[in-house]
Protein backbone atom coordinates (compact mmCIF):
# COMPACT_ATOMS: atom_id res chain seq x y z
CA UNK A 1 0.00 0.00 0.00
CA UNK A 2 2.54 2.64 1.07
CA UNK A 3 5.28 3.47 -1.44
CA UNK A 4 7.35 5.45 1.06
CA UNK A 5 7.57 8.98 2.36
CA UNK A 6 7.28 11.39 -0.54
CA UNK A 7 6.72 14.99 0.41
CA UNK A 8 7.40 17.59 3.10
CA UNK A 9 5.27 20.71 2.67
CA UNK A 10 6.13 24.18 3.92
CA UNK A 11 3.81 27.15 3.98
CA UNK A 12 4.91 29.97 1.67
CA UNK A 13 2.63 33.02 1.69
CA UNK A 14 4.96 34.70 -0.83
CA UNK A 15 5.29 31.76 -3.19
CA UNK A 16 7.47 33.57 -5.76
CA UNK A 17 10.03 34.61 -3.14
CA UNK A 18 10.01 31.19 -1.49
CA UNK A 19 10.47 29.50 -4.87
CA UNK A 20 13.52 31.66 -5.64
CA UNK A 21 14.98 31.14 -2.18
CA UNK A 22 14.56 27.34 -2.16
CA UNK A 23 15.88 27.09 -5.73
CA UNK A 24 19.03 28.86 -4.54
CA UNK A 25 19.28 26.77 -1.36
CA UNK A 26 18.73 23.46 -3.15
CA UNK A 27 20.60 24.32 -6.33
CA UNK A 28 17.73 23.07 -8.55
CA UNK A 29 14.67 24.55 -10.19
CA UNK A 30 11.23 23.18 -9.27
CA UNK A 31 9.94 20.24 -11.31
CA UNK A 32 6.34 21.31 -10.63
CA UNK A 33 5.55 25.02 -10.71
CA UNK A 34 1.95 26.22 -10.44
CA UNK A 35 0.32 29.19 -8.69
CA UNK A 36 -1.18 26.79 -6.12
CA UNK A 37 1.94 24.71 -5.40
CA UNK A 38 5.65 24.45 -6.19
CA UNK A 39 7.52 21.14 -5.89
CA UNK A 40 11.26 20.43 -5.85
CA UNK A 41 12.87 16.99 -6.21
CA UNK A 42 15.43 16.57 -3.45
CA UNK A 43 17.28 13.29 -2.94
CA UNK A 44 14.36 11.12 -3.95
CA UNK A 45 11.79 13.16 -2.05
CA UNK A 46 9.75 16.29 -2.69
CA UNK A 47 9.89 19.62 -0.92
CA UNK A 48 6.59 21.37 -1.55
CA UNK A 49 5.69 25.02 -1.11
CA UNK A 50 2.01 25.79 -0.45
CA UNK A 51 0.75 29.39 -0.52
CA UNK A 52 -2.73 28.58 0.81
CA UNK A 53 -2.07 28.38 4.51
CA UNK A 54 -0.16 26.16 6.87
CA UNK A 55 -0.70 22.55 5.84
CA UNK A 56 -2.39 20.21 8.30
CA UNK A 57 0.10 17.50 7.41
CA UNK A 58 3.80 18.20 6.93
CA UNK A 59 4.75 14.80 5.48
CA UNK A 60 2.80 12.77 2.94
CA UNK A 61 3.02 9.05 2.22
CA UNK A 62 3.03 8.17 -1.44
CA UNK A 63 0.41 5.67 -2.62
CA UNK A 64 -0.42 4.26 -6.03
CA UNK A 65 -4.22 4.32 -5.60
CA UNK A 66 -5.28 6.98 -3.12
CA UNK A 67 -8.96 5.99 -3.07
CA UNK A 68 -8.13 2.41 -2.15
CA UNK A 69 -5.56 3.51 0.45
CA UNK A 70 -8.01 5.99 2.01
CA UNK A 71 -10.77 3.36 2.15
CA UNK A 72 -8.43 0.77 3.68
CA UNK A 73 -7.20 3.16 6.37
CA UNK A 74 -10.73 4.20 7.34
CA UNK A 75 -11.81 0.53 7.39
CA UNK A 76 -8.96 -0.09 9.83
CA UNK A 77 -10.23 2.65 12.16
CA UNK A 78 -8.68 5.87 10.86
CA UNK A 79 -10.99 8.90 10.88
CA UNK A 80 -11.29 10.92 7.65
CA UNK A 81 -10.03 14.48 8.01
CA UNK A 82 -9.73 15.54 4.35
CA UNK A 83 -11.32 13.25 1.77
CA UNK A 84 -9.52 12.43 -1.45
CA UNK A 85 -9.04 15.77 -3.20
CA UNK A 86 -7.75 16.41 -6.71
CA UNK A 87 -5.42 19.40 -6.32
CA UNK A 88 -4.70 19.69 -10.03
CA UNK A 89 -2.51 18.12 -12.69
CA UNK A 90 -3.55 14.62 -11.65
CA UNK A 91 -2.27 14.97 -8.08
CA UNK A 92 -4.58 13.78 -5.31
CA UNK A 93 -4.18 14.15 -1.55
CA UNK A 94 -6.09 13.02 1.53
CA UNK A 95 -5.66 13.06 5.29
CA UNK A 96 -6.85 10.73 8.02
CA UNK A 97 -6.38 10.70 11.79
CA UNK A 98 -5.04 7.41 13.09
CA UNK A 99 -6.58 5.79 16.20
CA UNK A 100 -3.84 7.46 18.29
CA UNK A 101 -4.60 11.03 17.18
CA UNK A 102 -1.86 11.44 14.56
CA UNK A 103 -2.53 12.99 11.17
CA UNK A 104 -1.55 10.73 8.29
CA UNK A 105 -1.23 12.38 4.88
CA UNK A 106 -1.49 10.51 1.57
CA UNK A 107 -0.48 11.61 -1.91
CA UNK A 108 -0.96 10.10 -5.35
CA UNK A 109 1.36 12.04 -7.63
CA UNK A 110 1.87 10.82 -11.21
CA UNK A 111 4.60 13.45 -11.73
CA UNK A 112 6.82 12.26 -8.87
CA UNK A 113 9.59 9.79 -9.64
CA UNK A 114 11.58 8.42 -6.73
CA UNK A 115 15.30 8.38 -7.43
PyMOL commands that set and color helices and strands:
alter all, ss='L'
color gray80, all
select helices_A, chain A and resi 15-26+66-75
alter helices_A, ss='H'
color red, helices_A
select strands_A, chain A and resi 2-11+32-34+37-42+45-50+59-63+79-88+91-97+103-108
alter strands_A, ss='S'
color yellow, strands_A
deselect
rebuild
show_as cartoon
